[in-house]
Amino acid sequence: MTMPTDLEIVRDAKLRRIEDVAEGMGIPSGNVEHHGREMAKISPSAIDEMESPRAKYVLVTATNPTPLGEGKTTIAVGLAQGFKHIDRQAVVTLRQPSLGPTFGIKGGAAGGGYSQVVPMEEMNLHLTGDFHAVTAANNLISALIDNHIHHGNELSVGVDDVTWRRVLDVNDRTLRDIVTGLGGKINGVPRETGFDITAASEIMAMLGLATSLRDLRDRLGRTVIGYDRHGAAVTAEQIKAAGAAAVLLRDALSPNLMQTLEGTPAIVHTGPFANTAHGNSSIVGDFIGIRGGDYLITEAGFGSDIGAEKFFNIKSRVSGLEPDAAVIVTTVRSMKFHSGRHSIKAGRPLPEAMLAENPDDVVAGTANLRRHIHIVRRHGVVPVVAINAFPTDHPSEHEAIAWSCEEEGVRWAIAQPHTEGGPGMVDLARVVEDAVAEGSNFELLYPDEMPLREKIETIATEVYGADGVKFDAKADRQLARFEDLGWGHLPICRAKTQYSLTHDGELTGAPTGWVLRVREARASVGAGFILPLTGTIRRMPGLGAHPSAHSIDIDEDGNVVGLS
């Protein structure tokens, strides 16, 4: 029997009224603003009005993914549904997908099969317009910077020292490096700049890390947009841009309430990438979700070396919320990929050799899984491994992963969220409940007062498994400057490839005997972190030869087709 497509499954679903979803979470009705019948925004004021006790807080992370992804969002959604089948109320908090990957190579990010957030089309496209608000606020600041320079430059902003870039929520490599202000004085002062994708905007990170509207306004005010001719930082407050940007973002601070296919509450809010930003959904969303049931399930982007490390050391540092357990999602194909014996290319079918039964390849790849178990434990959190089952797997290959878990003394369960929805996640829900009962002893990886270089070295050696760090001269100068300007207390948000524990996406498994190279660093003072750049990671993706946009269309009845 052929399984229906994600869109076909969604269109057959019977959804709850969104006000019933909100009521089930204990959200007072005055804090719910409807966006159609099936979506709503939740006012941050609900945080102080919800009286439910704190839910158990469960992070969903993963091993380093293949270019095809390992179904982490599907597991997070499915786990929230699975708790319903053991009489527990769960809420799932997720990031909103960026239009860049949606129309690029990834497709949608609402989960899949019978574990989806719905309405799927709305989640994957414009939703309630939060991304557009971030784009507008970011580019308003850019316009005011150039306008300030054009009208006399009272603050002596260095034309070559403007660090603020424009953003666009579309993959477009031609905009990475551009020159603005051409065409004479009437068009402004020429300068080199470029575009990042909206998900990489510092404003997206601010929106996700802000704890209130006042906090967001303060973050915007201290945002550094460049430096003056004396080397002093110039802020958005100084160029009189912060207030107007806050106005554009006021409604975007309210999280979006949706539901899963089984009616479980889903809070979808903010969308920072994990390889170029901090990769987690909003703190405000978690503040609401953790008051709305027995369990709050949240997902961090990519593997535990990126999204979970930033969840632990950035998001939890700001929110004060400590996780009770962490689910590490892995797959047979991920373990085979990390054996180093197979190559997977995005947009292409899996190689035939990977589909053949071969538990030895799986065992060889579990070095990567063991490193991720170590990362979670290093932060004092109890790990659980979810083996996301695919139809092409073989029982002996699942047993190979389970054997590695047993050797590490880690709980595990086989999960089937895509084909079975909540019923296929009951085993994992019960295992997670046992892990939560064991209790975690969460700890940050480094203190605020540790110097920036030492923080970077600590992450490299204790999380990635590097022997040390090599700082390029440019990065050295930048980090020294940030210390001199009083930003040394900020945490680290590394830009790094998701495909490897190293800065080289071709190095699979758990490499040893290597040194992390940091080529430059940026200061995201409004967001509240320092961003070291490693490898060749870019903040504006490009499109492949056959992007998903080629297959997405609308039929004569107005229905979206080709979105997955």
C-alpha positions as CSV (number, residue, x, y, z in Angstrom):
1,M,0.0,0.0,0.0
2,T,1.4,3.4,-1.0
3,M,1.5,5.9,1.8
4,P,-0.3,9.2,1.0
5,T,1.8,12.4,0.6
6,D,2.1,14.8,3.5
7,L,-0.4,17.2,1.8
8,E,-2.9,14.4,1.3
9,I,-2.6,13.4,4.9
10,V,-3.2,17.0,6.1
11,R,-6.2,17.5,3.9
12,D,-7.9,14.5,5.4
13,A,-7.2,15.6,8.9
14,K,-10.0,16.7,11.3
15,L,-8.6,19.7,13.3
16,R,-9.6,21.0,16.6
17,R,-10.8,24.6,16.9
18,I,-7.7,26.6,17.9
19,E,-9.6,28.2,20.8
20,D,-10.1,24.7,22.2
21,V,-6.3,24.0,21.8
22,A,-5.6,27.2,23.7
23,E,-8.1,26.4,26.4
24,G,-6.6,22.9,26.9
25,M,-3.3,24.6,27.7
26,G,-4.8,26.9,30.2
27,I,-4.2,30.1,28.2
28,P,-6.7,32.8,29.2
29,S,-9.0,33.7,26.2
30,G,-8.0,37.3,26.4
31,N,-4.5,36.4,25.4
32,V,-5.5,34.6,22.2
33,E,-5.7,36.5,18.9
34,H,-7.2,34.4,16.1
35,H,-5.6,34.2,12.7
36,G,-8.3,32.3,10.9
37,R,-9.9,29.2,12.4
38,E,-6.8,27.1,12.8
39,M,-4.1,29.5,14.0
40,A,-3.7,32.1,16.7
41,K,-1.1,34.4,18.3
42,I,-0.6,34.2,22.0
43,S,0.2,37.4,23.9
44,P,3.3,37.2,26.1
45,S,1.1,38.6,28.9
46,A,-0.3,35.0,29.1
47,I,2.9,34.0,30.9
48,D,1.9,35.8,34.0
49,E,-1.7,34.6,33.9
50,M,-1.2,30.9,33.4
51,E,-1.3,29.0,36.7
52,S,-0.3,25.5,35.6
53,P,2.9,24.0,37.3
54,R,6.1,23.8,35.3
55,A,6.1,21.0,32.8
56,K,9.1,18.6,32.3
57,Y,11.4,20.1,29.7
58,V,12.6,17.7,27.0
59,L,15.1,18.8,24.3
60,V,15.1,16.9,20.9
61,T,18.5,16.9,19.2
62,A,20.4,14.6,16.9
63,T,23.5,13.1,15.6
64,N,25.2,14.9,12.7
65,P,22.7,14.7,9.9
66,T,23.1,13.5,6.4
67,P,22.1,16.0,3.6
68,L,18.7,14.3,3.6
69,G,18.0,15.1,7.3
70,E,17.1,12.5,9.9
71,G,13.5,13.4,10.8
72,K,14.2,15.3,14.0
73,T,11.1,17.6,13.7
74,T,9.0,14.6,12.9
75,I,10.3,12.9,16.0
76,A,9.6,16.0,18.1
77,V,6.0,16.3,16.8
78,G,5.5,12.5,17.1
79,L,6.8,12.4,20.7
80,A,4.3,15.2,21.7
81,Q,1.6,13.1,20.2
82,G,2.9,9.9,21.8
83,F,2.5,11.3,25.3
84,K,-1.2,11.7,24.6
85,H,-1.4,8.0,24.2
86,I,-0.1,7.4,27.7
87,D,-2.4,10.0,29.2
88,R,0.0,12.9,29.4
89,Q,-0.5,16.4,28.1
90,A,2.5,17.6,25.9
91,V,3.2,20.8,24.1
92,V,5.8,21.0,21.3
93,T,7.7,24.2,20.5
94,L,9.3,24.5,17.1
95,R,11.0,27.1,14.8
96,Q,9.2,28.5,11.8
97,P,10.7,27.3,8.5
98,S,12.5,29.8,6.3
99,L,11.3,30.2,2.8
100,G,14.9,29.8,1.6
101,P,15.2,26.1,2.3
102,T,11.4,25.6,1.7
103,F,11.9,26.7,-2.0
104,G,15.5,25.5,-2.1
105,I,16.4,21.9,-1.4
106,K,14.9,21.0,2.0
107,G,11.2,21.5,1.3
108,G,9.0,22.1,4.3
109,A,9.8,21.6,8.0
110,A,6.4,20.9,9.6
111,G,7.3,17.3,10.3
112,G,6.1,14.5,8.0
113,G,3.6,11.7,7.4
114,Y,1.4,11.3,10.4
115,S,3.5,13.5,12.7
116,Q,3.0,17.0,11.3
117,V,2.1,20.5,12.5
118,V,-1.0,21.8,10.7
119,P,-2.0,23.7,8.7
120,M,1.1,22.5,7.0
121,E,1.0,25.0,4.1
122,E,0.7,28.0,6.4
123,M,3.5,26.9,8.6
124,N,5.9,26.3,5.7
125,L,5.0,29.6,3.9
126,H,4.1,33.0,5.4
127,L,2.4,31.9,8.6
128,T,1.4,35.1,10.4
129,G,4.1,37.3,8.9
130,D,6.8,37.2,11.6
131,F,9.6,36.6,9.1
132,H,8.5,39.5,7.0
133,A,8.5,41.7,10.2
134,V,12.1,40.6,10.9
135,T,13.1,41.4,7.3
136,A,11.4,44.8,7.4
137,A,12.9,45.8,10.8
138,N,16.4,44.6,9.7
139,N,16.3,46.5,6.4
140,L,14.8,49.6,8.1
141,I,18.0,49.8,10.2
142,S,20.1,49.4,7.0
143,A,18.2,52.2,5.3
144,L,18.7,54.5,8.4
145,I,22.4,53.7,8.5
146,D,22.9,54.8,4.9
147,N,20.6,57.7,5.3
148,H,22.7,58.9,8.3
149,I,25.9,58.6,6.3
150,H,24.3,60.5,3.3
151,H,23.1,63.4,5.5
152,G,26.4,64.4,6.9
153,N,27.4,61.4,9.0
154,E,27.3,63.2,12.4
155,L,28.5,60.0,14.2
156,S,31.5,59.6,11.8
157,V,30.4,56.0,11.0
158,G,33.2,54.5,8.9
159,V,31.8,53.7,5.5
160,D,34.0,50.5,5.4
161,D,33.2,49.7,9.0
162,V,29.4,49.2,8.8
163,T,28.8,45.6,9.9
164,W,25.0,45.6,9.6
165,R,23.8,43.8,6.4
166,R,20.5,43.6,4.7
167,V,18.5,40.4,4.7
168,L,16.1,38.5,2.4
169,D,14.2,35.2,3.1
170,V,15.2,33.7,-0.2
171,N,18.3,31.7,-1.1
172,D,20.2,34.1,-3.5
173,R,23.9,33.7,-3.8
174,T,24.2,36.8,-6.1
175,L,23.4,39.0,-3.2
176,R,26.1,37.8,-0.8
177,D,28.5,40.6,-1.8
178,I,27.2,43.8,-3.4
179,V,27.9,47.5,-3.8
180,T,25.2,50.0,-2.9
181,G,24.9,53.7,-3.5
182,L,25.9,53.7,-7.2
183,G,24.6,56.3,-9.6
184,G,25.8,59.6,-8.1
185,K,25.3,61.6,-4.9
186,I,21.5,61.5,-5.1
187,N,21.7,57.7,-4.5
188,G,23.8,57.8,-1.4
189,V,27.4,56.9,-0.6
190,P,28.8,53.9,-2.4
191,R,30.0,51.1,-0.1
192,E,30.5,47.4,-0.2
193,T,27.9,45.3,1.7
194,G,25.7,42.3,1.2
195,F,22.6,40.3,2.1
196,D,22.2,37.5,4.6
197,I,19.2,35.2,4.8
198,T,16.5,36.5,7.2
199,A,17.0,33.4,9.5
200,A,20.6,34.6,10.0
201,S,19.6,38.2,10.9
202,E,20.6,39.3,14.4
203,I,17.0,40.5,14.8
204,M,15.8,36.9,14.4
205,A,18.1,35.9,17.2
206,M,17.0,38.8,19.3
207,L,13.4,37.9,18.8
208,G,14.1,34.3,19.8
209,L,16.1,35.3,22.9
210,A,14.0,38.2,24.2
211,T,12.0,37.5,27.3
212,S,9.6,40.5,27.0
213,L,8.8,43.4,24.7
214,R,11.0,45.7,27.0
215,D,13.9,43.3,26.7
216,L,13.5,43.2,22.9
217,R,13.5,47.0,22.8
218,D,16.6,47.1,24.9
219,R,18.4,44.6,22.7
220,L,17.6,46.6,19.6
221,G,19.0,49.7,21.3
222,R,22.4,48.2,22.0
223,T,22.7,46.5,18.7
224,V,26.1,47.4,17.1
225,I,25.7,48.5,13.4
226,G,29.4,49.4,12.9
227,Y,32.2,51.5,14.2
228,D,33.2,55.2,14.0
229,R,36.6,56.6,12.8
230,H,38.0,56.2,16.3
231,G,37.0,52.5,16.5
232,A,34.2,53.1,18.9
233,A,31.0,51.0,18.4
234,V,28.0,52.7,16.9
235,T,24.5,51.4,18.0
236,A,21.1,51.3,16.5
237,E,20.0,53.6,19.3
238,Q,22.5,56.2,18.3
239,I,21.2,56.4,14.7
240,K,17.7,56.5,16.0
241,A,16.6,53.2,14.5
242,A,15.8,51.0,17.5
243,G,12.4,52.4,18.3
244,A,10.9,52.1,14.8
245,A,12.3,48.6,14.5
246,A,10.7,47.7,17.8
247,V,7.3,48.9,16.5
248,L,7.6,46.6,13.4
249,L,8.4,43.7,15.7
250,R,5.8,44.2,18.4
251,D,3.3,41.7,17.1
252,A,6.0,39.3,15.9
253,L,7.0,38.8,19.6
254,S,3.7,36.9,20.2
255,P,4.2,33.2,19.5
256,N,2.0,31.3,17.0
257,L,-0.3,28.6,18.3
258,M,-1.0,25.7,16.0
259,Q,-1.6,21.9,16.5
260,T,-0.4,18.5,15.4
261,L,-2.4,16.1,13.4
262,E,-3.6,14.6,16.6
263,G,-4.6,17.9,18.2
264,T,-1.6,18.3,20.4
265,P,-0.7,22.0,21.0
266,A,2.2,23.3,18.9
267,I,3.9,26.7,19.4
268,V,5.8,27.8,16.3
269,H,7.9,30.9,16.8
270,T,11.1,32.4,15.3
271,G,13.4,30.6,12.9
272,P,17.2,31.2,13.5
273,F,19.4,28.7,11.6
274,A,21.6,26.5,13.8
275,N,24.7,26.6,11.6
276,T,24.8,30.4,11.3
277,A,22.8,31.5,14.4
278,H,21.6,29.8,17.7
279,G,19.1,27.4,16.1
280,N,16.3,27.3,18.6
281,S,12.7,28.5,18.9
282,S,11.8,31.4,21.1
283,I,12.1,31.7,24.9
284,V,8.7,33.4,25.0
285,G,7.2,30.4,23.3
286,D,8.8,28.1,25.9
287,F,7.7,30.3,28.8
288,I,4.1,29.7,27.6
289,G,4.5,26.1,26.6
290,I,6.1,25.0,29.9
291,R,2.9,26.2,31.7
292,G,0.6,24.4,29.3
293,G,0.9,20.7,30.1
294,D,2.9,17.8,31.6
295,Y,5.8,17.9,29.1
296,L,7.3,20.6,26.9
297,I,9.1,19.1,23.9
298,T,11.4,21.5,22.1
299,E,13.7,21.0,19.2
300,A,17.2,22.4,18.6
301,G,18.6,22.6,15.0
302,F,20.9,19.9,13.5
303,G,23.1,17.8,15.8
304,S,23.9,18.3,19.5
305,D,27.3,19.8,18.6
306,I,25.5,22.8,17.1
307,G,21.8,23.3,18.1
308,A,21.9,21.5,21.5
309,E,25.2,23.1,22.6
310,K,23.7,26.5,21.8
311,F,20.5,25.6,23.6
312,F,22.4,24.7,26.7
313,N,24.9,27.6,26.7
314,I,22.9,30.4,25.1
315,K,19.1,29.8,25.3
316,S,19.1,28.2,28.8
317,R,21.6,30.8,30.0
318,V,19.1,33.5,29.1
319,S,15.8,31.7,30.0
320,G,16.9,30.0,33.2
321,L,14.9,26.9,32.1
322,E,16.9,23.7,32.6
323,P,16.2,20.6,30.5
324,D,15.1,17.4,32.3
325,A,16.2,15.1,29.4
326,A,17.5,15.2,25.8
327,V,16.4,12.9,23.0
328,I,19.2,12.2,20.4
329,V,17.6,11.3,17.1
330,T,19.6,9.0,14.8
331,T,19.0,6.7,11.8
332,V,20.5,3.7,10.2
333,R,21.4,5.8,7.2
334,S,23.1,8.4,9.4
335,M,25.2,5.8,11.0
336,K,26.2,4.3,7.6
337,F,27.0,7.8,6.4
338,H,29.3,8.3,9.4
339,S,31.1,5.0,8.8
340,G,32.9,7.0,6.0
341,R,32.0,4.2,3.5
342,H,29.2,5.9,1.7
343,S,28.4,9.2,0.1
344,I,25.0,10.9,0.2
345,K,24.2,13.9,-2.0
346,A,21.3,16.2,-1.4
347,G,18.5,15.8,-4.0
348,R,19.7,12.3,-5.1
349,P,18.5,8.9,-4.1
350,L,20.4,6.9,-1.5
351,P,23.2,4.8,-3.1
352,E,22.1,1.1,-3.5
353,A,25.0,0.0,-1.3
354,M,23.5,1.9,1.6
355,L,20.2,0.1,1.3
356,A,21.7,-3.3,1.6
357,E,21.7,-5.0,5.0
358,N,25.0,-4.2,6.6
359,P,25.1,-3.9,10.5
360,D,28.9,-3.6,10.4
361,D,28.7,-0.3,8.6
362,V,26.2,0.9,11.2
363,V,28.5,-0.1,14.1
364,A,31.4,1.7,12.4
365,G,29.3,4.9,12.3
366,T,28.2,4.8,15.9
367,A,31.3,6.6,17.0
368,N,29.4,9.7,15.9
369,L,26.4,8.7,18.1
370,R,28.7,8.1,21.1
371,R,30.2,11.6,20.7
372,H,26.7,13.1,20.8
373,I,25.8,11.1,23.9
374,H,29.0,12.6,25.5
375,I,27.9,16.1,24.6
376,V,24.6,15.8,26.3
377,R,26.1,14.2,29.3
378,R,28.8,16.8,29.5
379,H,26.0,19.3,30.3
380,G,24.6,17.1,33.0
381,V,21.5,16.1,31.1
382,V,20.1,12.5,30.8
383,P,20.2,11.3,27.1
384,V,17.7,9.1,25.4
385,V,18.4,7.7,21.8
386,A,15.5,7.7,19.4
387,I,16.1,5.3,16.4
388,N,14.0,6.8,13.7
389,A,12.9,3.8,11.6
390,F,12.7,3.9,7.9
391,P,11.1,1.3,5.6
392,T,14.5,0.5,4.0
393,D,16.1,-0.4,7.4
394,H,16.8,-3.9,8.5
395,P,16.2,-5.2,12.1
396,S,19.9,-6.2,12.5
397,E,20.8,-2.6,11.8
398,H,18.5,-1.3,14.5
399,E,20.0,-3.9,16.8
400,A,23.5,-2.5,16.0
401,I,22.5,1.0,17.2
402,A,20.7,-0.4,20.2
403,W,23.9,-2.4,21.1
404,S,25.9,0.8,21.1
405,C,23.4,2.5,23.3
406,E,23.5,-0.5,25.7
407,E,27.3,-0.2,25.8
408,E,27.0,3.5,26.7
409,G,24.3,2.8,29.3
410,V,21.8,4.9,27.5
411,R,18.1,4.3,27.2
412,W,16.8,3.9,23.6
413,A,13.6,3.2,21.7
414,I,12.7,2.6,18.1
415,A,10.4,5.4,16.8
416,Q,8.0,5.3,13.9
417,P,6.4,8.8,13.8
418,H,6.1,9.1,10.0
419,T,4.1,6.0,9.4
420,E,2.2,5.6,12.7
421,G,2.0,9.0,14.3
422,G,1.5,9.0,18.1
423,P,0.9,5.2,18.5
424,G,4.3,4.7,16.9
425,M,5.9,6.9,19.6
426,V,4.5,5.3,22.7
427,D,7.7,3.3,23.4
428,L,9.8,6.5,23.2
429,A,7.4,8.5,25.3
430,R,7.7,5.9,28.1
431,V,11.5,5.8,27.9
432,V,11.6,9.6,28.0
433,E,9.4,9.5,31.1
434,D,11.8,7.1,32.8
435,A,14.7,9.4,31.9
436,V,13.0,12.4,33.3
437,A,12.3,10.5,36.5
438,E,16.0,9.8,36.8
439,G,16.7,13.5,37.0
440,S,19.3,15.7,35.3
441,N,22.0,17.9,36.9
442,F,22.3,20.6,34.2
443,E,25.4,22.7,34.0
444,L,26.7,25.3,31.6
445,L,29.9,24.5,29.7
446,Y,31.7,27.7,30.7
447,P,31.2,30.8,32.9
448,D,30.4,34.3,31.7
449,E,33.8,35.6,32.9
450,M,35.9,33.2,30.9
451,P,37.8,35.0,28.1
452,L,36.4,34.7,24.6
453,R,39.3,32.6,23.2
454,E,39.0,30.2,26.1
455,K,35.3,29.8,25.6
456,I,35.9,29.0,21.9
457,E,38.6,26.5,22.9
458,T,36.4,24.9,25.5
459,I,33.6,24.2,23.0
460,A,36.1,22.9,20.4
461,T,37.8,20.5,22.7
462,E,35.0,19.4,25.0
463,V,32.1,19.3,22.5
464,Y,33.6,18.8,19.0
465,G,36.6,16.6,20.2
466,A,39.3,18.9,18.7
467,D,42.9,19.0,19.9
468,G,42.8,22.8,20.0
469,V,41.9,26.0,18.0
470,K,43.9,28.0,15.4
471,F,42.8,31.6,15.2
472,D,43.5,33.5,12.0
473,A,45.1,36.9,12.5
474,K,41.8,38.6,11.6
475,A,39.9,36.6,14.2
476,D,42.5,37.3,16.8
477,R,42.3,41.1,16.2
478,Q,38.5,41.0,16.3
479,L,38.2,39.0,19.5
480,A,40.7,41.3,21.2
481,R,38.7,44.3,20.1
482,F,35.5,42.7,21.5
483,E,37.2,42.2,24.8
484,D,38.4,45.8,24.9
485,L,34.8,47.0,24.1
486,G,33.5,45.1,27.1
487,W,31.8,42.2,25.4
488,G,34.0,39.5,26.7
489,H,31.2,38.2,29.0
490,L,29.0,37.2,26.1
491,P,28.5,33.5,25.2
492,I,29.7,31.9,21.9
493,C,27.5,31.1,19.0
494,R,29.7,29.3,16.5
495,A,29.0,29.3,12.7
496,K,29.9,25.8,11.7
497,T,28.9,23.0,9.2
498,Q,26.2,20.7,10.4
499,Y,27.5,17.6,8.6
500,S,30.6,17.1,10.8
501,L,31.8,17.5,14.3
502,T,34.7,19.5,12.7
503,H,34.7,22.6,10.5
504,D,35.0,20.4,7.4
505,G,31.7,18.9,6.2
506,E,33.6,16.0,4.5
507,L,35.0,14.6,7.8
508,T,32.4,12.1,9.1
509,G,32.3,10.0,12.2
510,A,34.0,11.3,15.3
511,P,37.4,12.6,14.0
512,T,40.4,12.9,16.3
513,G,43.8,14.6,16.0
514,W,42.4,17.8,14.3
515,V,42.5,21.5,15.1
516,L,39.5,23.9,14.6
517,R,40.2,26.9,12.5
518,V,38.5,30.2,13.3
519,R,38.8,32.6,10.4
520,E,36.9,35.6,11.7
521,A,34.4,36.7,14.4
522,R,31.4,39.0,14.6
523,A,29.7,40.6,17.6
524,S,26.0,40.3,17.9
525,V,25.7,42.5,20.9
526,G,21.9,42.9,20.7
527,A,21.3,39.2,20.4
528,G,23.9,38.8,23.1
529,F,26.6,36.5,21.7
530,I,29.9,36.4,19.8
531,L,29.8,34.7,16.4
532,P,33.1,33.0,15.4
533,L,33.1,31.8,11.7
534,T,34.7,28.5,10.8
535,G,35.1,26.6,7.6
536,T,33.3,27.9,4.5
537,I,29.9,28.4,6.2
538,R,27.9,31.2,4.5
539,R,25.0,33.3,5.9
540,M,23.2,33.5,2.6
541,P,22.6,30.0,0.9
542,G,22.3,29.5,-2.8
543,L,19.9,27.4,-4.8
544,G,20.8,24.1,-6.4
545,A,20.3,23.1,-10.0
546,H,16.8,21.7,-9.3
547,P,15.4,23.5,-6.3
548,S,12.1,22.6,-4.7
549,A,10.6,25.7,-6.2
550,H,10.6,24.0,-9.6
551,S,8.0,21.5,-8.3
552,I,5.8,23.8,-6.2
553,D,2.6,25.2,-7.9
554,I,-1.0,25.9,-7.4
555,D,-3.9,23.9,-9.0
556,E,-7.0,25.3,-10.6
557,D,-8.9,24.9,-7.2
558,G,-6.3,27.1,-5.5
559,N,-4.6,24.2,-3.6
560,V,-0.8,24.1,-3.1
561,V,0.9,21.2,-4.8
562,G,4.5,19.9,-4.6
563,L,5.2,21.2,-1.1
564,S,6.6,18.6,1.2
